[in-house]
């Protein structure tokens, strides 16, 4: 189960058990629409993708020192362009 999707789509869910299901604060089972859960796209996905591709901080500092601000900005822009922020 996509826990993030369930929490995002069902504000009353406080616990999720992959086998038993989703439950509210009183322990009542919350019926989940799996089609909606599976269709949900995390709006923060671009952040995780960018973080995985940015050069390490030491590498970024080396670029700044050896090649300057414009080269560093170009490196960062390449990643930002590859994974744009959603509207």
Beta strands, then each sheet from edge to edge (+ up, - down):
strand 1: 15-17
strand 2: 21-23
strand 3: 29-30
sheet 1: 1+ 2- 3+
end
